[in-house]
Amino acid sequence: MNSTTTQPPAHKDGGVAVSYVLVPFLLITIAGIATVLIDRLRHQLLPVYTYDPAEELHEVEQELLWREEDTRIVQGWARSYQQQQPLLS
């Protein structure tokens, strides 16, 4: 190799700059497509579901009854245990 020859300049990688543009563009595009598809699906399914306030009231009453029954069972168990085994003798 001759000492008078010069080395070619280092080639900068342009892929990094392209990725700074392409990645956000692709993410925004995918998010937009997903939003449109979900919105379209929601509009297709909306007529299938009908809102009935009476149905919701019935469900709330059932949940309240289930909660009361659960607490009664726990309280009943605690009372019977305390009656059989006094803590201080």
Biopython code that builds the backbone (N, CA, C, O; Angstrom):
import numpy as np
from Bio.PDB.StructureBuilder import StructureBuilder

atoms = [
    (1, "MET", "N", (0.838, -1.159, 0.000)),
    (1, "MET", "CA", (0.000, 0.000, 0.000)),
    (1, "MET", "C", (0.893, 1.235, 0.000)),
    (1, "MET", "O", (1.868, 1.300, 0.748)),
    (2, "ASN", "N", (0.577, 2.159, -0.793)),
    (2, "ASN", "CA", (1.340, 3.387, -0.935)),
    (2, "ASN", "C", (0.932, 4.380, 0.151)),
    (2, "ASN", "O", (-0.250, 4.512, 0.467)),
    (3, "SER", "N", (1.898, 5.064, 0.708)),
    (3, "SER", "CA", (1.598, 5.981, 1.806)),
    (3, "SER", "C", (0.933, 7.265, 1.322)),
    (3, "SER", "O", (0.421, 8.038, 2.133)),
    (4, "THR", "N", (0.935, 7.500, 0.025)),
    (4, "THR", "CA", (0.329, 8.730, -0.490)),
    (4, "THR", "C", (-1.161, 8.570, -0.780)),
    (4, "THR", "O", (-1.855, 9.560, -1.010)),
    (5, "THR", "N", (-1.640, 7.381, -0.772)),
    (5, "THR", "CA", (-3.076, 7.189, -1.024)),
    (5, "THR", "C", (-3.871, 7.529, 0.232)),
    (5, "THR", "O", (-3.423, 7.303, 1.357)),
    (6, "THR", "N", (-5.013, 8.054, 0.017)),
    (6, "THR", "CA", (-5.869, 8.414, 1.157)),
    (6, "THR", "C", (-6.965, 7.375, 1.331)),
    (6, "THR", "O", (-7.409, 6.735, 0.378)),
    (7, "GLN", "N", (-7.364, 7.237, 2.525)),
    (7, "GLN", "CA", (-8.459, 6.310, 2.825)),
    (7, "GLN", "C", (-9.783, 6.962, 2.424)),
    (7, "GLN", "O", (-9.964, 8.167, 2.600)),
    (8, "PRO", "N", (-10.683, 6.184, 1.900)),
    (8, "PRO", "CA", (-11.999, 6.758, 1.577)),
    (8, "PRO", "C", (-12.717, 7.152, 2.882)),
    (8, "PRO", "O", (-12.531, 6.497, 3.908)),
    (9, "PRO", "N", (-13.505, 8.179, 2.847)),
    (9, "PRO", "CA", (-14.189, 8.608, 4.071)),
    (9, "PRO", "C", (-15.137, 7.516, 4.570)),
    (9, "PRO", "O", (-15.701, 6.742, 3.796)),
    (10, "ALA", "N", (-15.285, 7.490, 5.870)),
    (10, "ALA", "CA", (-16.172, 6.482, 6.465)),
    (10, "ALA", "C", (-17.607, 6.766, 6.035)),
    (10, "ALA", "O", (-18.064, 7.909, 6.040)),
    (11, "HIS", "N", (-18.295, 5.702, 5.668)),
    (11, "HIS", "CA", (-19.668, 5.842, 5.198)),
    (11, "HIS", "C", (-20.606, 5.822, 6.401)),
    (11, "HIS", "O", (-20.637, 4.853, 7.160)),
    (12, "LYS", "N", (-21.363, 6.894, 6.565)),
    (12, "LYS", "CA", (-22.305, 6.956, 7.683)),
    (12, "LYS", "C", (-23.514, 6.093, 7.363)),
    (12, "LYS", "O", (-23.995, 6.046, 6.230)),
    (13, "ASP", "N", (-23.981, 5.421, 8.383)),
    (13, "ASP", "CA", (-25.132, 4.539, 8.223)),
    (13, "ASP", "C", (-26.407, 5.381, 8.217)),
    (13, "ASP", "O", (-26.718, 6.036, 9.212)),
    (14, "GLY", "N", (-27.131, 5.370, 7.129)),
    (14, "GLY", "CA", (-28.368, 6.145, 7.015)),
    (14, "GLY", "C", (-29.578, 5.398, 7.538)),
    (14, "GLY", "O", (-30.672, 5.960, 7.593)),
    (15, "GLY", "N", (-29.403, 4.138, 7.925)),
    (15, "GLY", "CA", (-30.524, 3.344, 8.423)),
    (15, "GLY", "C", (-31.075, 3.844, 9.739)),
    (15, "GLY", "O", (-32.266, 3.694, 10.015)),
    (16, "VAL", "N", (-30.227, 4.434, 10.550)),
    (16, "VAL", "CA", (-30.679, 4.940, 11.844)),
    (16, "VAL", "C", (-31.628, 6.111, 11.645)),
    (16, "VAL", "O", (-32.657, 6.202, 12.314)),
    (17, "ALA", "N", (-31.284, 7.002, 10.729)),
    (17, "ALA", "CA", (-32.143, 8.161, 10.467)),
    (17, "ALA", "C", (-33.482, 7.723, 9.887)),
    (17, "ALA", "O", (-34.524, 8.296, 10.206)),
    (18, "VAL", "N", (-33.446, 6.719, 9.046)),
    (18, "VAL", "CA", (-34.682, 6.212, 8.457)),
    (18, "VAL", "C", (-35.557, 5.581, 9.532)),
    (18, "VAL", "O", (-36.779, 5.726, 9.502)),
    (19, "SER", "N", (-34.943, 4.885, 10.474)),
    (19, "SER", "CA", (-35.738, 4.244, 11.523)),
    (19, "SER", "C", (-36.400, 5.274, 12.430)),
    (19, "SER", "O", (-37.476, 5.012, 12.967)),
    (20, "TYR", "N", (-35.781, 6.444, 12.614)),
    (20, "TYR", "CA", (-36.403, 7.507, 13.409)),
    (20, "TYR", "C", (-37.670, 8.044, 12.744)),
    (20, "TYR", "O", (-38.539, 8.600, 13.415)),
    (21, "VAL", "N", (-37.772, 7.879, 11.445)),
    (21, "VAL", "CA", (-38.953, 8.342, 10.723)),
    (21, "VAL", "C", (-39.959, 7.206, 10.559)),
    (21, "VAL", "O", (-41.157, 7.406, 10.760)),
    (22, "LEU", "N", (-39.484, 6.026, 10.198)),
    (22, "LEU", "CA", (-40.389, 4.926, 9.893)),
    (22, "LEU", "C", (-41.078, 4.337, 11.121)),
    (22, "LEU", "O", (-42.269, 4.032, 11.067)),
    (23, "VAL", "N", (-40.364, 4.175, 12.209)),
    (23, "VAL", "CA", (-40.952, 3.545, 13.394)),
    (23, "VAL", "C", (-42.132, 4.357, 13.926)),
    (23, "VAL", "O", (-43.199, 3.778, 14.131)),
    (24, "PRO", "N", (-42.002, 5.669, 14.162)),
    (24, "PRO", "CA", (-43.184, 6.418, 14.621)),
    (24, "PRO", "C", (-44.315, 6.415, 13.592)),
    (24, "PRO", "O", (-45.487, 6.330, 13.959)),
    (25, "PHE", "N", (-43.968, 6.507, 12.303)),
    (25, "PHE", "CA", (-44.996, 6.481, 11.264)),
    (25, "PHE", "C", (-45.769, 5.166, 11.296)),
    (25, "PHE", "O", (-46.998, 5.166, 11.218)),
    (26, "LEU", "N", (-45.062, 4.056, 11.408)),
    (26, "LEU", "CA", (-45.728, 2.757, 11.455)),
    (26, "LEU", "C", (-46.566, 2.597, 12.724)),
    (26, "LEU", "O", (-47.670, 2.057, 12.670)),
    (27, "LEU", "N", (-46.054, 3.059, 13.856)),
    (27, "LEU", "CA", (-46.822, 2.959, 15.101)),
    (27, "LEU", "C", (-48.106, 3.781, 15.036)),
    (27, "LEU", "O", (-49.163, 3.318, 15.466)),
    (28, "ILE", "N", (-48.021, 4.984, 14.506)),
    (28, "ILE", "CA", (-49.219, 5.822, 14.379)),
    (28, "ILE", "C", (-50.204, 5.203, 13.399)),
    (28, "ILE", "O", (-51.412, 5.240, 13.631)),
    (29, "THR", "N", (-49.704, 4.636, 12.312)),
    (29, "THR", "CA", (-50.572, 3.995, 11.326)),
    (29, "THR", "C", (-51.275, 2.787, 11.924)),
    (29, "THR", "O", (-52.479, 2.621, 11.729)),
    (30, "ILE", "N", (-50.557, 1.947, 12.642)),
    (30, "ILE", "CA", (-51.155, 0.758, 13.263)),
    (30, "ILE", "C", (-52.183, 1.167, 14.311)),
    (30, "ILE", "O", (-53.250, 0.559, 14.398)),
    (31, "ALA", "N", (-51.877, 2.188, 15.105)),
    (31, "ALA", "CA", (-52.834, 2.657, 16.113)),
    (31, "ALA", "C", (-54.096, 3.207, 15.446)),
    (31, "ALA", "O", (-55.203, 2.974, 15.932)),
    (32, "GLY", "N", (-53.941, 3.921, 14.355)),
    (32, "GLY", "CA", (-55.102, 4.450, 13.639)),
    (32, "GLY", "C", (-55.964, 3.356, 13.048)),
    (32, "GLY", "O", (-57.191, 3.421, 13.126)),
    (33, "ILE", "N", (-55.336, 2.350, 12.457)),
    (33, "ILE", "CA", (-56.085, 1.231, 11.884)),
    (33, "ILE", "C", (-56.826, 0.476, 12.983)),
    (33, "ILE", "O", (-57.989, 0.111, 12.810)),
    (34, "ALA", "N", (-56.160, 0.241, 14.108)),
    (34, "ALA", "CA", (-56.811, -0.463, 15.218)),
    (34, "ALA", "C", (-57.996, 0.339, 15.747)),
    (34, "ALA", "O", (-59.036, -0.238, 16.066)),
    (35, "THR", "N", (-57.855, 1.654, 15.842)),
    (35, "THR", "CA", (-58.955, 2.495, 16.319)),
    (35, "THR", "C", (-60.146, 2.421, 15.375)),
    (35, "THR", "O", (-61.290, 2.324, 15.821)),
    (36, "VAL", "N", (-59.886, 2.468, 14.090)),
    (36, "VAL", "CA", (-60.971, 2.400, 13.109)),
    (36, "VAL", "C", (-61.663, 1.043, 13.182)),
    (36, "VAL", "O", (-62.891, 0.979, 13.143)),
    (37, "LEU", "N", (-60.905, -0.031, 13.286)),
    (37, "LEU", "CA", (-61.504, -1.362, 13.349)),
    (37, "LEU", "C", (-62.327, -1.545, 14.616)),
    (37, "LEU", "O", (-63.421, -2.107, 14.563)),
    (38, "ILE", "N", (-61.825, -1.084, 15.743)),
    (38, "ILE", "CA", (-62.572, -1.213, 16.995)),
    (38, "ILE", "C", (-63.838, -0.369, 16.948)),
    (38, "ILE", "O", (-64.888, -0.800, 17.426)),
    (39, "ASP", "N", (-63.751, 0.825, 16.379)),
    (39, "ASP", "CA", (-64.922, 1.689, 16.270)),
    (39, "ASP", "C", (-65.970, 1.053, 15.365)),
    (39, "ASP", "O", (-67.162, 1.089, 15.670)),
    (40, "ARG", "N", (-65.530, 0.473, 14.261)),
    (40, "ARG", "CA", (-66.460, -0.195, 13.350)),
    (40, "ARG", "C", (-67.122, -1.391, 14.031)),
    (40, "ARG", "O", (-68.324, -1.603, 13.877)),
    (41, "LEU", "N", (-66.351, -2.166, 14.776)),
    (41, "LEU", "CA", (-66.907, -3.308, 15.490)),
    (41, "LEU", "C", (-67.903, -2.850, 16.551)),
    (41, "LEU", "O", (-68.946, -3.475, 16.738)),
    (42, "ARG", "N", (-67.583, -1.762, 17.245)),
    (42, "ARG", "CA", (-68.484, -1.249, 18.274)),
    (42, "ARG", "C", (-69.812, -0.829, 17.655)),
    (42, "ARG", "O", (-70.869, -1.086, 18.231)),
    (43, "HIS", "N", (-69.772, -0.186, 16.488)),
    (43, "HIS", "CA", (-71.006, 0.233, 15.834)),
    (43, "HIS", "C", (-71.791, -0.960, 15.300)),
    (43, "HIS", "O", (-73.015, -0.884, 15.190)),
    (44, "GLN", "N", (-71.129, -2.041, 14.970)),
    (44, "GLN", "CA", (-71.839, -3.233, 14.525)),
    (44, "GLN", "C", (-72.489, -3.954, 15.692)),
    (44, "GLN", "O", (-73.583, -4.498, 15.547)),
    (45, "LEU", "N", (-71.834, -3.968, 16.849)),
    (45, "LEU", "CA", (-72.361, -4.700, 17.993)),
    (45, "LEU", "C", (-73.344, -3.890, 18.820)),
    (45, "LEU", "O", (-74.110, -4.471, 19.589)),
    (46, "LEU", "N", (-73.350, -2.585, 18.692)),
    (46, "LEU", "CA", (-74.219, -1.739, 19.495)),
    (46, "LEU", "C", (-75.695, -2.072, 19.307)),
    (46, "LEU", "O", (-76.405, -2.131, 20.311)),
    (47, "PRO", "N", (-76.211, -2.293, 18.101)),
    (47, "PRO", "CA", (-77.630, -2.646, 17.976)),
    (47, "PRO", "C", (-77.971, -4.003, 18.593)),
    (47, "PRO", "O", (-79.129, -4.243, 18.933)),
    (48, "VAL", "N", (-77.000, -4.882, 18.742)),
    (48, "VAL", "CA", (-77.267, -6.203, 19.315)),
    (48, "VAL", "C", (-77.572, -6.083, 20.801)),
    (48, "VAL", "O", (-78.439, -6.792, 21.312)),
    (49, "TYR", "N", (-76.875, -5.202, 21.496)),
    (49, "TYR", "CA", (-77.049, -5.038, 22.931)),
    (49, "TYR", "C", (-78.078, -3.955, 23.190)),
    (49, "TYR", "O", (-77.959, -2.842, 22.678)),
    (50, "THR", "N", (-79.089, -4.278, 23.984)),
    (50, "THR", "CA", (-80.080, -3.284, 24.382)),
    (50, "THR", "C", (-79.971, -3.088, 25.876)),
    (50, "THR", "O", (-79.898, -4.053, 26.636)),
    (51, "TYR", "N", (-79.961, -1.858, 26.289)),
    (51, "TYR", "CA", (-79.805, -1.514, 27.696)),
    (51, "TYR", "C", (-81.168, -1.557, 28.372)),
    (51, "TYR", "O", (-82.111, -0.914, 27.909)),
    (52, "ASP", "N", (-81.279, -2.302, 29.453)),
    (52, "ASP", "CA", (-82.507, -2.393, 30.230)),
    (52, "ASP", "C", (-82.189, -2.023, 31.670)),
    (52, "ASP", "O", (-81.543, -2.804, 32.368)),
    (53, "PRO", "N", (-82.625, -0.847, 32.142)),
    (53, "PRO", "CA", (-82.305, -0.438, 33.515)),
    (53, "PRO", "C", (-82.875, -1.384, 34.565)),
    (53, "PRO", "O", (-82.271, -1.557, 35.624)),
    (54, "ALA", "N", (-84.020, -1.997, 34.295)),
    (54, "ALA", "CA", (-84.612, -2.928, 35.258)),
    (54, "ALA", "C", (-83.703, -4.140, 35.460)),
    (54, "ALA", "O", (-83.602, -4.665, 36.568)),
    (55, "GLU", "N", (-83.049, -4.578, 34.400)),
    (55, "GLU", "CA", (-82.129, -5.709, 34.508)),
    (55, "GLU", "C", (-80.950, -5.359, 35.406)),
    (55, "GLU", "O", (-80.506, -6.181, 36.207)),
    (56, "GLU", "N", (-80.451, -4.146, 35.270)),
    (56, "GLU", "CA", (-79.321, -3.724, 36.089)),
    (56, "GLU", "C", (-79.720, -3.636, 37.564)),
    (56, "GLU", "O", (-78.936, -4.021, 38.432)),
    (57, "LEU", "N", (-80.908, -3.142, 37.862)),
    (57, "LEU", "CA", (-81.377, -3.066, 39.249)),
    (57, "LEU", "C", (-81.479, -4.458, 39.859)),
    (57, "LEU", "O", (-81.118, -4.664, 41.018)),
    (58, "HIS", "N", (-81.971, -5.408, 39.076)),
    (58, "HIS", "CA", (-82.090, -6.777, 39.574)),
    (58, "HIS", "C", (-80.710, -7.350, 39.901)),
    (58, "HIS", "O", (-80.540, -8.026, 40.915)),
    (59, "GLU", "N", (-79.728, -7.079, 39.044)),
    (59, "GLU", "CA", (-78.372, -7.577, 39.296)),
    (59, "GLU", "C", (-77.771, -6.945, 40.540)),
    (59, "GLU", "O", (-77.079, -7.621, 41.301)),
    (60, "VAL", "N", (-78.023, -5.658, 40.759)),
    (60, "VAL", "CA", (-77.500, -4.980, 41.946)),
    (60, "VAL", "C", (-78.121, -5.573, 43.201)),
    (60, "VAL", "O", (-77.430, -5.778, 44.198)),
    (61, "GLU", "N", (-79.432, -5.853, 43.159)),
    (61, "GLU", "CA", (-80.096, -6.467, 44.313)),
    (61, "GLU", "C", (-79.506, -7.841, 44.609)),
    (61, "GLU", "O", (-79.295, -8.190, 45.771)),
    (62, "GLN", "N", (-79.241, -8.614, 43.576)),
    (62, "GLN", "CA", (-78.658, -9.942, 43.779)),
    (62, "GLN", "C", (-77.272, -9.836, 44.399)),
    (62, "GLN", "O", (-76.933, -10.610, 45.294)),
    (63, "GLU", "N", (-76.469, -8.887, 43.933)),
    (63, "GLU", "CA", (-75.131, -8.716, 44.507)),
    (63, "GLU", "C", (-75.208, -8.318, 45.968)),
    (63, "GLU", "O", (-74.412, -8.788, 46.780)),
    (64, "LEU", "N", (-76.162, -7.452, 46.316)),
    (64, "LEU", "CA", (-76.326, -7.058, 47.715)),
    (64, "LEU", "C", (-76.739, -8.249, 48.568)),
    (64, "LEU", "O", (-76.255, -8.413, 49.688)),
    (65, "LEU", "N", (-77.628, -9.075, 48.042)),
    (65, "LEU", "CA", (-78.058, -10.257, 48.798)),
    (65, "LEU", "C", (-76.899, -11.222, 48.987)),
    (65, "LEU", "O", (-76.737, -11.789, 50.068)),
    (66, "TRP", "N", (-76.097, -11.417, 47.959)),
    (66, "TRP", "CA", (-74.960, -12.325, 48.082)),
    (66, "TRP", "C", (-73.973, -11.812, 49.115)),
    (66, "TRP", "O", (-73.422, -12.599, 49.884)),
    (67, "ARG", "N", (-73.743, -10.521, 49.147)),
    (67, "ARG", "CA", (-72.814, -9.956, 50.124)),
    (67, "ARG", "C", (-73.347, -10.138, 51.541)),
    (67, "ARG", "O", (-72.585, -10.473, 52.448)),
    (68, "GLU", "N", (-74.658, -9.920, 51.744)),
    (68, "GLU", "CA", (-75.239, -10.088, 53.077)),
    (68, "GLU", "C", (-75.151, -11.542, 53.522)),
    (68, "GLU", "O", (-74.849, -11.819, 54.683)),
    (69, "GLU", "N", (-75.413, -12.467, 52.612)),
    (69, "GLU", "CA", (-75.326, -13.887, 52.968)),
    (69, "GLU", "C", (-73.899, -14.261, 53.345)),
    (69, "GLU", "O", (-73.688, -15.010, 54.299)),
    (70, "ASP", "N", (-72.928, -13.756, 52.615)),
    (70, "ASP", "CA", (-71.534, -14.065, 52.920)),
    (70, "ASP", "C", (-71.149, -13.564, 54.305)),
    (70, "ASP", "O", (-70.462, -14.266, 55.047)),
    (71, "THR", "N", (-71.583, -12.356, 54.663)),
    (71, "THR", "CA", (-71.228, -11.827, 55.984)),
    (71, "THR", "C", (-71.963, -12.565, 57.083)),
    (71, "THR", "O", (-71.426, -12.733, 58.178)),
    (72, "ARG", "N", (-73.178, -13.008, 56.816)),
    (72, "ARG", "CA", (-73.899, -13.780, 57.836)),
    (72, "ARG", "C", (-73.169, -15.084, 58.134)),
    (72, "ARG", "O", (-73.060, -15.487, 59.292)),
    (73, "ILE", "N", (-72.678, -15.731, 57.110)),
    (73, "ILE", "CA", (-71.979, -16.996, 57.312)),
    (73, "ILE", "C", (-70.722, -16.769, 58.148)),
    (73, "ILE", "O", (-70.443, -17.542, 59.064)),
    (74, "VAL", "N", (-69.976, -15.738, 57.848)),
    (74, "VAL", "CA", (-68.753, -15.457, 58.588)),
    (74, "VAL", "C", (-69.075, -15.095, 60.025)),
    (74, "VAL", "O", (-68.396, -15.566, 60.938)),
    (75, "GLN", "N", (-70.093, -14.270, 60.255)),
    (75, "GLN", "CA", (-70.447, -13.879, 61.606)),
    (75, "GLN", "C", (-70.980, -15.078, 62.383)),
    (75, "GLN", "O", (-70.662, -15.243, 63.561)),
    (76, "GLY", "N", (-71.782, -15.909, 61.739)),
    (76, "GLY", "CA", (-72.309, -17.091, 62.420)),
    (76, "GLY", "C", (-71.187, -18.035, 62.824)),
    (76, "GLY", "O", (-71.236, -18.617, 63.908)),
    (77, "TRP", "N", (-70.195, -18.196, 61.990)),
    (77, "TRP", "CA", (-69.072, -19.063, 62.312)),
    (77, "TRP", "C", (-68.293, -18.501, 63.484)),
    (77, "TRP", "O", (-67.869, -19.251, 64.364)),
    (78, "ALA", "N", (-68.099, -17.196, 63.507)),
    (78, "ALA", "CA", (-67.324, -16.579, 64.588)),
    (78, "ALA", "C", (-68.063, -16.686, 65.914)),
    (78, "ALA", "O", (-67.427, -16.927, 66.939)),
    (79, "ARG", "N", (-69.377, -16.517, 65.932)),
    (79, "ARG", "CA", (-70.146, -16.611, 67.175)),
    (79, "ARG", "C", (-70.121, -18.032, 67.720)),
    (79, "ARG", "O", (-69.936, -18.237, 68.919)),
    (80, "SER", "N", (-70.308, -19.011, 66.844)),
    (80, "SER", "CA", (-70.335, -20.389, 67.332)),
    (80, "SER", "C", (-68.966, -20.802, 67.862)),
    (80, "SER", "O", (-68.883, -21.562, 68.827)),
    (81, "TYR", "N", (-67.903, -20.316, 67.252)),
    (81, "TYR", "CA", (-66.562, -20.647, 67.715)),
    (81, "TYR", "C", (-66.303, -20.032, 69.084)),
    (81, "TYR", "O", (-65.715, -20.682, 69.948)),
    (82, "GLN", "N", (-66.727, -18.807, 69.294)),
    (82, "GLN", "CA", (-66.501, -18.147, 70.574)),
    (82, "GLN", "C", (-67.322, -18.803, 71.674)),
    (82, "GLN", "O", (-66.865, -18.854, 72.816)),
    (83, "GLN", "N", (-68.505, -19.305, 71.377)),
    (83, "GLN", "CA", (-69.333, -19.932, 72.397)),
    (83, "GLN", "C", (-68.742, -21.273, 72.828)),
    (83, "GLN", "O", (-68.839, -21.635, 74.001)),
    (84, "GLN", "N", (-68.146, -21.996, 71.925)),
    (84, "GLN", "CA", (-67.585, -23.295, 72.271)),
    (84, "GLN", "C", (-66.248, -23.156, 72.988)),
    (84, "GLN", "O", (-65.971, -23.925, 73.909)),
    (85, "GLN", "N", (-65.438, -22.231, 72.606)),
    (85, "GLN", "CA", (-64.099, -22.082, 73.168)),
    (85, "GLN", "C", (-63.937, -20.687, 73.768)),
    (85, "GLN", "O", (-63.549, -19.775, 73.037)),
    (86, "PRO", "N", (-64.209, -20.468, 75.051)),
    (86, "PRO", "CA", (-63.969, -19.142, 75.628)),
    (86, "PRO", "C", (-62.470, -18.855, 75.665)),
    (86, "PRO", "O", (-61.662, -19.752, 75.901)),
    (87, "LEU", "N", (-62.109, -17.589, 75.429)),
    (87, "LEU", "CA", (-60.700, -17.219, 75.385)),
    (87, "LEU", "C", (-60.077, -17.177, 76.776)),
    (87, "LEU", "O", (-58.947, -17.628, 76.960)),
    (88, "LEU", "N", (-60.795, -16.644, 77.745)),
    (88, "LEU", "CA", (-60.267, -16.544, 79.106)),
    (88, "LEU", "C", (-61.039, -17.493, 80.021)),
    (88, "LEU", "O", (-62.267, -17.425, 80.077)),
    (89, "SER", "N", (-60.348, -18.366, 80.730)),
    (89, "SER", "CA", (-61.031, -19.310, 81.621)),
    (89, "SER", "C", (-60.738, -18.974, 83.059)),
    (89, "SER", "O", (-61.222, -19.655, 83.963)),
]
sb = StructureBuilder()
sb.init_structure("model")
sb.init_model(0)
sb.init_chain("A")
sb.init_seg("    ")
for serial, (resi, resn, name, xyz) in enumerate(atoms, 1):
    if name == "N":
        sb.init_residue(resn, " ", resi, " ")
    sb.init_atom(name, np.array(xyz, "f"), 0.0, 1.0, " ", f" {name:<3s}", serial, name[0])
structure = sb.get_structure()
